[in-house]
Amino acid sequence: MRLGLNLGYWGSAADAHAGVALAREADRLGYSVAWAAEAYGSDAATTLAWVAAVTERIHVGSAVFQIPGRTPAMTAMTAASLDALSGGRFRLGLGVSGPQVSEGWHGVPFAKPLARTREYVAIVRTALARQTVRYDGDHFTLPLPGGAGKPLKLAVHPTSERIPIYLAAIGPANLALTGEIADGWLSIFFAPEHAPELLASIRAGRERAGSGSSADLSGFDVVASTPVVIGDDPQTCADPVRGYAALYIGGMGSKDQNFYNALARRMGYEDAAEQVQERFLAKEYRAAAAAVPWEFVDRTSLLGPKDRIAERIQAFAESGVTTLSVSPAAAAGEVAVQTLRTLAEALDASGVGD
């Protein structure tokens, strides 16, 4: 298993500078990849270009580029540019976002997200292979019929022969699609204790595509995005993570359509998920955070002293995770840097490092 760094998205120039400093330290420590996100603030492409420019070995990845925010051709252009400029260090993570962002921010209907993702990835792969792009689907048609458009081929040469494509997926059908058409999975709230069910859907998709047997995930990158807080008392370490968990379980979406809330329910936290959502939507944010169960936070995070974290790293690796993408929760400056160093030491101590 390898370590990655989850930079998330930033809200100020100071945040951006701090994130780049962390990426440089991760590069020095031998982390495999630094991921950047986007919602409706900072975009991932600009952040990744900056990170790639000031690092040497670490890969840079989008986690994620929002599918409704770019045409497939624009995504291919951006991916090829970042790959060429970084010397072949780019990984393309994609996701459909949610209906609030897709329709409220980008003005793109959210309906049939799986079918749109399938078509989108097919076009991106064709373009990155520098083949002439022609596509006649239910959601995308290239070129548009009856107009002046003509089939075109990407004019930029990526450095990588094949840029790996990752999908952010939560539900069983989307996980199966990920296994079928992607090279890796970007997970959130991954708990080793619940991995068999999740990875079964991935395996089903790979088997459907003929890319592996139901028991084989070789060559497929399972990325777990994991908050980390280092300290003597694991329960105290959980406190900075509770607000993050409450935001997603309670506030990312509407009461009727929140994929993260549905995931928590499938993991067995039905009552807690309902309480977190009710309190968050009522703007009782502290109460929502307090309602997140300790067990949920502990299973989906790395909390406590280095020895305990090394044991949990073993559990993540044994459950099928191949890249542990860590986020120093509520840590900044030298504390965040030290967190990355301690994690590298914990990985060595765990005996599961690549």
C-alpha positions in Angstrom: 0.0 0.0 0.0 1.1 3.5 -0.8 0.4 6.9 0.9 -1.3 9.7 -0.9 -2.1 13.3 0.2 -5.6 14.7 0.0 -5.3 18.5 -0.4 -9.1 19.0 -0.8 -10.1 22.4 -1.9 -9.1 25.8 -0.4 -10.9 29.0 0.5 -8.1 31.5 0.7 -4.6 32.1 -0.7 -3.1 31.1 2.6 -4.8 27.8 2.4 -3.5 27.2 -1.1 0.1 28.1 -0.1 -0.2 25.7 2.9 -1.5 22.9 0.7 1.4 23.4 -1.8 3.9 23.3 1.1 2.4 20.0 2.3 2.6 18.6 -1.2 6.3 19.4 -1.4 6.8 17.6 1.9 4.8 14.6 0.8 7.0 14.6 -2.4 10.2 14.6 -0.2 8.7 11.7 2.0 7.9 9.5 -1.0 4.1 9.8 -1.0 2.8 8.5 -4.3 0.1 11.1 -5.2 -1.4 14.5 -4.2 -5.1 14.9 -4.9 -6.9 18.2 -5.3 -10.7 18.6 -5.2 -13.3 21.1 -6.5 -16.8 22.0 -5.5 -17.9 25.6 -6.2 -14.8 27.5 -5.2 -11.2 26.6 -6.1 -10.8 24.4 -9.2 -8.6 21.4 -9.2 -6.8 21.9 -12.5 -5.1 25.2 -11.4 -4.1 23.7 -8.1 -2.6 20.6 -9.6 -0.6 22.6 -12.2 1.0 24.6 -9.4 1.7 21.5 -7.3 3.2 19.7 -10.3 5.5 22.7 -11.0 7.0 22.7 -7.5 7.4 18.9 -7.0 9.6 16.3 -8.7 8.3 12.7 -8.2 4.8 12.8 -6.6 1.9 12.3 -9.0 -0.9 14.8 -9.1 -4.5 13.8 -9.3 -8.0 15.3 -9.6 -10.3 14.1 -6.9 -12.4 15.1 -8.7 -12.9 17.0 -11.9 -16.7 17.5 -11.9 -18.3 15.9 -14.9 -21.0 18.6 -15.3 -18.4 21.3 -15.2 -16.5 20.4 -18.3 -17.2 18.8 -21.6 -15.5 15.5 -22.2 -13.2 17.1 -24.7 -12.2 19.9 -22.3 -11.4 17.3 -19.7 -9.2 15.4 -22.1 -7.4 18.6 -23.1 -6.8 19.5 -19.4 -5.6 15.9 -18.6 -3.3 15.8 -21.5 -1.8 19.2 -20.7 -1.3 18.4 -17.0 0.3 15.0 -17.9 2.7 16.6 -20.4 3.7 19.5 -18.2 4.2 17.1 -15.2 6.2 14.6 -17.1 3.6 11.9 -17.0 2.6 12.3 -13.3 -1.2 13.0 -13.8 -4.1 10.9 -12.7 -7.6 11.8 -13.8 -10.3 11.4 -11.2 -13.9 12.1 -12.2 -17.2 12.4 -10.5 -20.8 13.6 -11.2 -20.9 15.7 -8.0 -24.5 16.1 -6.7 -27.8 17.5 -8.0 -27.4 20.7 -6.0 -24.0 21.6 -7.6 -24.7 20.1 -11.0 -28.0 21.9 -11.5 -27.5 24.9 -9.2 -24.0 25.8 -10.1 -23.3 24.3 -13.6 -26.9 24.3 -14.9 -26.5 20.7 -16.0 -29.3 18.2 -15.3 -28.3 15.5 -12.9 -30.6 12.8 -14.3 -29.1 9.4 -15.3 -25.6 10.1 -13.8 -24.3 6.5 -14.4 -25.2 6.6 -18.1 -23.7 10.0 -18.5 -20.5 8.9 -16.8 -20.2 5.9 -19.0 -20.4 8.0 -22.2 -18.2 10.7 -20.7 -15.4 8.3 -19.9 -15.6 6.7 -23.3 -15.2 10.0 -25.1 -12.3 11.0 -22.8 -10.5 7.7 -23.4 -10.9 8.1 -27.2 -9.6 11.6 -27.1 -6.6 10.8 -24.9 -5.7 7.9 -27.2 -5.5 10.6 -29.9 -8.1 9.0 -32.0 -10.5 11.0 -34.0 -13.5 11.6 -31.8 -16.9 10.5 -33.0 -19.6 9.6 -30.6 -23.3 9.0 -30.9 -24.8 8.5 -27.5 -27.9 9.4 -25.5 -26.1 12.2 -23.6 -23.3 13.2 -25.9 -23.1 13.5 -29.7 -19.9 14.5 -31.4 -19.9 16.2 -33.9 -23.3 17.8 -33.6 -25.4 16.7 -36.5 -26.5 19.1 -39.2 -23.9 21.7 -38.4 -20.4 22.9 -39.4 -18.6 20.7 -36.8 -16.2 18.0 -37.9 -14.5 15.1 -36.1 -11.3 16.2 -34.5 -8.3 14.6 -32.9 -6.4 15.9 -29.7 -3.5 18.0 -30.8 -1.5 17.6 -27.5 0.6 14.5 -26.9 0.3 13.3 -23.3 3.5 11.9 -21.8 1.8 8.8 -20.4 0.8 6.1 -22.8 -2.4 5.7 -20.8 -3.6 8.3 -18.2 -5.3 6.3 -15.5 -8.9 7.3 -14.9 -10.5 7.0 -11.4 -14.2 7.4 -10.5 -15.6 8.7 -7.3 -18.4 6.3 -6.4 -20.6 5.5 -3.4 -23.6 3.4 -4.4 -23.5 -0.2 -5.5 -24.4 0.5 -9.1 -21.8 3.2 -9.4 -19.2 1.0 -7.8 -19.9 -1.7 -10.4 -19.6 0.9 -13.1 -16.2 2.0 -11.6 -14.9 -1.6 -11.7 -16.0 -2.0 -15.3 -14.7 1.2 -16.9 -12.1 2.8 -14.6 -8.6 2.1 -13.4 -9.2 3.1 -9.8 -11.8 4.0 -7.2 -11.9 7.2 -5.2 -13.7 6.3 -2.0 -14.9 8.3 1.0 -15.8 7.1 4.5 -14.0 3.8 3.7 -14.1 1.5 6.6 -12.1 -1.8 6.4 -14.9 -3.5 8.4 -17.3 -2.8 5.5 -14.9 -3.4 2.6 -16.2 -6.8 1.5 -19.5 -5.5 0.4 -18.1 -2.4 -1.3 -15.4 -4.3 -3.2 -17.8 -7.0 -4.2 -19.5 -4.4 -6.4 -16.1 -3.3 -7.9 -15.3 -7.0 -8.6 -18.6 -7.5 -10.3 -17.9 -4.6 -12.6 -14.5 -5.9 -13.5 -15.8 -9.4 -14.1 -18.4 -7.9 -16.4 -15.7 -6.0 -18.4 -13.6 -9.1 -18.6 -10.7 -7.3 -16.8 -10.5 -9.8 -13.9 -12.1 -12.5 -12.1 -14.5 -11.8 -9.2 -11.6 -12.4 -6.8 -9.0 -10.3 -8.6 -8.4 -6.6 -8.2 -4.8 -6.7 -9.5 -3.9 -3.5 -11.3 -6.9 -1.7 -9.9 -6.2 1.2 -7.4 -8.5 1.4 -4.4 -8.0 4.8 -2.9 -9.3 5.5 0.6 -9.6 9.2 1.5 -8.9 9.2 5.2 -8.8 12.0 7.8 -5.9 11.6 10.3 -5.4 13.1 13.7 -2.4 12.1 15.8 -2.5 12.3 19.6 -2.5 10.3 22.8 -6.3 9.9 23.1 -8.1 8.5 20.0 -11.5 9.8 21.2 -10.2 13.3 21.6 -8.5 13.0 18.2 -12.0 12.2 16.7 -13.4 15.7 17.6 -11.8 17.6 14.7 -13.2 14.9 12.3 -16.8 15.0 13.5 -17.6 18.3 11.8 -16.3 17.1 8.5 -18.4 13.9 8.8 -21.5 15.8 9.8 -21.1 18.2 6.8 -21.3 15.3 4.4 -23.8 13.0 6.2 -26.0 15.9 7.1 -25.5 18.7 4.6 -24.2 17.4 1.3 -27.5 17.2 -0.6 -31.1 17.5 0.3 -33.0 15.5 3.0 -34.3 13.2 0.2 -31.1 12.9 -1.8 -27.8 12.7 0.1 -25.5 9.9 -1.1 -23.2 10.2 2.0 -26.2 9.8 4.3 -27.3 6.8 2.4 -23.8 5.3 2.7 -23.8 5.8 6.5 -27.2 4.0 6.6 -25.9 1.1 4.6 -23.0 0.9 7.0 -25.5 0.3 9.8 -25.8 3.8 11.2 -29.4 4.4 10.3 -30.5 6.2 13.4 -27.4 8.3 13.7 -27.5 9.3 10.1 -31.1 10.5 10.5 -30.1 12.5 13.7 -27.1 14.1 12.1 -29.1 15.2 9.0 -32.0 16.6 11.0 -29.7 18.6 13.2 -27.5 19.8 10.4 -30.4 20.9 8.2 -31.8 22.8 11.3 -28.4 24.6 11.4 -27.6 23.0 14.7 -24.0 22.2 13.5 -22.4 21.4 16.9 -25.2 19.1 17.7 -24.9 17.4 14.3 -21.2 16.8 14.8 -21.8 15.4 18.3 -24.4 13.0 16.9 -21.8 11.4 14.6 -21.0 8.0 16.3 -17.5 7.5 17.6 -17.3 4.1 16.0 -18.1 5.6 12.5 -15.3 8.2 12.9 -12.8 5.7 14.2 -13.4 3.2 11.5 -13.2 5.7 8.7 -10.2 7.7 10.0 -6.7 7.3 11.5 -6.8 8.4 15.1 -4.4 8.2 18.1 -0.8 7.5 18.6 1.6 6.2 15.9 1.4 2.5 17.0 -2.4 2.5 16.9 -2.4 4.2 13.5 0.1 1.6 12.2 -2.4 -1.1 13.2 -5.2 0.6 11.4 -3.0 1.0 8.3 -2.6 -2.8 8.4 -6.4 -3.1 8.5 -6.8 -0.8 5.5 -4.2 -2.7 3.5 -5.6 -6.1 4.3 -9.1 -4.9 3.3 -8.0 -4.1 -0.2 -6.9 -0.5 -0.1 -3.8 0.2 -2.3 -3.5 4.0 -1.8 -4.3 5.5 1.6 -5.0 9.2 0.8 -4.6 11.1 4.0 -5.9 14.5 5.1 -4.4 16.1 8.3 -7.7 17.1 9.9 -7.6 20.4 11.6 -3.8 20.5 11.4 -1.8 23.4 9.9 1.8 24.5 9.5 4.4 22.4 11.2 1.8 20.2 12.9 0.5 19.1 9.5 4.0 18.5 8.2 4.8 16.4 11.3 1.6 14.5 10.7 2.8 13.5 7.2 6.1 12.4 8.7 4.6 10.3 11.4 2.3 8.6 8.9 5.3 7.7 6.7 6.9 6.2 9.9 3.7 4.3 10.7 3.5 2.9 7.2 7.0 1.6 7.6 6.2 0.1 11.0 3.0 -1.6 9.6 5.0 -3.7 7.2 2.4 -3.2 4.4 4.1 -0.3 2.5 5.0 -0.6 -1.1 
